[in-house]
Amino acid sequence: MDDQVNPEAFFDSLSLAHKLDNYFDGFKLEEIHLFSYFSSFLYCYSGESIGTWPHRYTASNGFPFSATIYTAIKRHIQNGLFENKEEYYIISGRGTDEFNKFKGLSNFRSRERILNAVCTTAILVPYSQTVRALLNEPDLQKQIQLENGSWLNQMSFYPQFKKISDAVGIKANDLMIPAIELINSLSIQK
Amino acid sequence: MCDQQEIVRNISDFFTSKVMRAFGGKVDPASQALGIIATSLKDIYRYLEPSFFKGDIFVCKDFNDKTCYDEAKGIRLYDKNVLLNYSDSLMIIQVFNENSRMLLWKDQDPDKLLKRKKTLVYHFKANKECFFANGTKIDVTIHDRGSRFADQFINLSRDLHEYSASKIRKSSCSHFFQSWAEDDRIFFRGGGSGSNIPEKFMQLSLHEFLSSVSRGISISPLREYNTMGNEAKPKPVDIMIQWREANRIALIEVKFIGIVKKDSDGSIYENGDSRVNEGMRQLKDYFDRAATDNPRTLIKSYLVVIDGRRNNVTVATRTINVADGMHYENKELVIDEDKQFYKTMCNFEEPIRMFAEPICR
């Protein structure tokens, strides 16, 4: 008997897939994990503790990997919400309907705000640069080198980023601006 | 490693920071407006290719969603295919918090827009793009042609250059490697009339590469080569790409230049610039035919030239030195003036030459 998929993983993967497909004409499954990882930084920025973020990540094939997200993605494929188009996946009509149904629920509204910010960032900063910057995140890089399957420390780069963001001095409740600052910090700090 | 000050300076110089600063204390509505304009542009440019566009496009977002001009004089934009009707005129599109809502005006004064205080305005003209934020002009141009918000043709061009560097330069693609007559990569293989060798290996190689890296596209299956020489049946372009969710087609013709050694008798012959010019002429025919068949589709044509030219080579050559092997590395193609369509037509990209190195001894 199948267990129910973690609800946040169910929603996050569906929402990210919907946006990545909509903006960039398809997505790779590892990009869902990557943008979910990106979202965890904004979750901290919005004042939440990383301890309450529902996903943890290891490094796998150069990308962050979350087991909860993986299970949700598998379920979406199985249920026809994600469709395979050669090298990329797209979200199906049913997947879009499902996303529209869930995005209005109060417990997902704050998550949607974060997920929306990370994906819009990838339009304002060129997509390839966004992906490169995220893959350049120091803890991810460290774990890729170590290859020991340890959890990524989602907080190691955060204090440095927060300091930079404070120094730039643009105070926003909207999360798109810090998301862009994060990508630019990661792009430049290489 | 950059120090923190440099990182802060770089982020402050990024256009989004400039937009926020221009609006002073109104960061959140400005940020929201920026996000809505960006996602709307992604959508608008599925129907309209900015590098083909000869007019002015303004896209604006009022922070409070007040309409910028008389709504009665505008058009509610729901079928964006109509944008193709205005390829050389002035368009002002207002976008709203409600993402699907767009209003289009064609004959309003854009200066009025630029004077509005709580409105973020995007402007595209002649391959330059900028935002107007509270009277400040912020340039956001990053490409020579087109827009940062319309990446279909830009990404294809980038992918072709990546293909050149990663697969052709050192013959790293196993399909392309079969184009050569021997391991030192001095001569191309000639399979004889109707065999489509070596072209078929080049087409297969490029087809496979683009299928694996390009997003949101369908690539025509590789054609069966016309072995019967049926002149009545026109040869199709080597590779045709269609975007699934954008109104675009790319036509790619692959040619090679260099010396061919025939499989049958080991004799050699050379393909040079005339072959490239022939390719340009063919590509123009394909384009004209495709434009007739798809009058409402944005079509761009690409000539890919695999360059395997070598210097001082005879039929007896078995090895090559660096001077002769790399002689043509930086020698550009000579295209006849009457075939330089890329200079006069936005639907043509300049031929992309991909030099393939030999093994030099």
Interface residues (C-beta under 8 A of the other chain):
Chain A: Y23 F24 D25 G26 K85 E86 E87 Y88 N116 A117 T120 I123 L124 P126 Y127 Q160 K163 I164 A167 V168 I170 K171 A172 N173 D174 M176 I177 I180 E181 N184 S185 I188 Q189 K190
Chain B: M1 C2 Q4 E6 I7 V8 N10 I11 S12 F14 T16 S17 M20 R21 V27 D28 S31 Q32 L34 G35 A38 T39 K42 I142 R148 F149 D151 S211 S212 V213 R215 G216 I217 W243 R244 E245 A246
